Amino acid sequence: MELLNKKLSLMKEIYTFTESLETVALNENYEELDVLLEKRQNLMDQIDDIDKRIENGNYSANNMDFIKEEIQEQLVKIMEIDSKIKLLLSKKEREFRRKFSEIDVKIKTGNYDMIESEKKPKGYYLNTKS
């Protein structure tokens, strides 16, 4: 029972981090996003450890169903927010790729806008080889 309560507590922390991730992603603060993702991953690793300990032990599930349901509810909430974040970041990635390809096209076609006389170097050059 103690392990499940700890797992529930960690799930609530992950939910809080996930809400923060959504806010940070909306504000496009990607450095903070990386930090929050790392912290959230650490919490997930702790949950994995708890799950392994629960599997190895003999815990009766009869009186722990309510905690398991609460854990499941937290997981559903987290997954909903994660889906929103994924869509948002996918949209931002597409925008970035589009802007990057526009810049690339401008760089490739940049010289074609110039008048032919502007392309020629100005000044005197001496051929010292002949």
C-alpha positions as CSV (number, residue, x, y, z in Angstrom):
1,M,0.0,0.0,0.0
2,E,2.9,2.4,0.8
3,L,4.4,1.8,-2.6
4,L,1.1,2.6,-4.4
5,N,0.7,5.7,-2.4
6,K,4.2,6.8,-3.3
7,K,3.5,6.0,-7.0
8,L,0.3,8.1,-6.8
9,S,2.2,11.0,-5.3
10,L,4.8,10.7,-8.1
11,M,2.0,10.6,-10.7
12,K,0.6,13.8,-9.3
13,E,4.0,15.4,-9.5
14,I,4.4,14.3,-13.1
15,Y,0.9,15.8,-13.9
16,T,2.1,19.1,-12.4
17,F,5.3,19.0,-14.5
18,T,3.2,18.2,-17.6
19,E,1.0,21.2,-17.0
20,S,4.1,23.3,-16.7
21,L,5.4,21.8,-19.9
22,E,2.3,22.9,-21.8
23,T,2.7,26.4,-20.5
24,V,6.4,26.5,-21.4
25,A,5.8,25.1,-24.9
26,L,3.1,27.7,-25.5
27,N,5.6,30.4,-24.5
28,E,8.3,28.9,-26.7
29,N,10.8,28.7,-23.8
30,Y,12.6,25.6,-25.1
31,E,15.5,25.7,-22.7
32,E,13.1,25.4,-19.7
33,L,11.2,22.8,-21.6
34,D,14.3,20.6,-21.7
35,V,14.9,21.0,-18.0
36,L,11.3,20.1,-17.2
37,L,11.4,17.1,-19.5
38,E,14.5,15.8,-17.7
39,K,12.9,16.3,-14.3
40,R,9.8,14.5,-15.4
41,Q,11.8,11.7,-16.9
42,N,13.5,11.2,-13.5
43,L,10.1,10.9,-11.8
44,M,9.0,8.4,-14.5
45,D,12.2,6.4,-13.7
46,Q,11.2,6.4,-10.0
47,I,7.8,5.0,-10.9
48,D,9.4,2.3,-13.0
49,D,11.4,1.3,-10.0
50,I,8.3,1.2,-7.8
51,D,6.5,-0.9,-10.4
52,K,9.4,-3.4,-10.4
53,R,9.3,-3.6,-6.6
54,I,5.5,-4.2,-6.7
55,E,5.9,-7.0,-9.2
56,N,8.6,-8.7,-7.1
57,G,6.5,-8.5,-3.9
58,N,3.3,-10.2,-2.9
59,Y,0.8,-7.4,-2.5
60,S,-2.8,-8.0,-2.3
61,A,-4.8,-5.9,-4.8
62,N,-8.1,-6.1,-3.1
63,N,-7.9,-3.0,-0.8
64,M,-5.7,-1.1,-3.2
65,D,-8.1,-0.7,-6.1
66,F,-9.1,2.8,-5.3
67,I,-5.4,3.9,-5.4
68,K,-4.9,2.1,-8.7
69,E,-7.9,3.9,-10.1
70,E,-6.6,7.2,-9.0
71,I,-3.2,6.4,-10.5
72,Q,-5.0,5.5,-13.8
73,E,-6.9,8.8,-13.7
74,Q,-3.7,10.8,-13.3
75,L,-2.1,8.8,-16.2
76,V,-5.1,9.7,-18.4
77,K,-4.8,13.4,-17.6
78,I,-1.1,13.3,-18.3
79,M,-1.6,11.6,-21.6
80,E,-4.2,14.2,-22.7
81,I,-1.8,17.1,-21.9
82,D,1.1,15.2,-23.6
83,S,-1.0,14.9,-26.8
84,K,-1.7,18.7,-26.8
85,I,2.0,19.4,-26.2
86,K,3.0,17.0,-29.0
87,L,0.6,18.7,-31.5
88,L,1.9,22.1,-30.5
89,L,5.5,21.1,-30.9
90,S,4.8,19.4,-34.2
91,K,3.1,22.6,-35.4
92,K,6.2,24.6,-34.2
93,E,8.5,22.2,-36.0
94,R,6.6,22.5,-39.2
95,E,6.7,26.3,-39.0
96,F,10.5,26.1,-38.3
97,R,11.0,23.8,-41.3
98,R,8.9,26.1,-43.6
99,K,10.8,29.2,-42.5
100,F,14.2,27.4,-42.8
101,S,13.3,26.2,-46.4
102,E,12.3,29.8,-47.3
103,I,15.6,31.0,-46.0
104,D,17.4,28.3,-48.0
105,V,15.5,29.3,-51.2
106,K,16.4,32.9,-50.6
107,I,20.0,32.1,-50.2
108,K,20.1,29.9,-53.3
109,T,18.3,32.5,-55.5
110,G,19.8,35.6,-53.8
111,N,22.2,36.3,-56.7
112,Y,19.6,36.2,-59.4
113,D,18.0,39.4,-58.2
114,M,21.1,41.3,-58.8
115,I,21.8,43.2,-62.0
116,E,24.6,41.5,-64.1
117,S,27.0,44.4,-63.6
118,E,26.6,44.2,-59.8
119,K,27.8,40.6,-59.8
120,K,31.1,41.5,-61.3
121,P,33.9,42.3,-58.9
122,K,35.0,45.9,-58.8
123,G,38.6,47.0,-58.9
124,Y,41.8,46.2,-60.7
125,Y,43.3,42.7,-60.7
126,L,46.8,42.1,-61.9
127,N,47.7,38.8,-63.4
128,T,51.2,38.1,-62.1
129,K,51.6,34.6,-63.6
130,S,52.1,35.8,-67.2
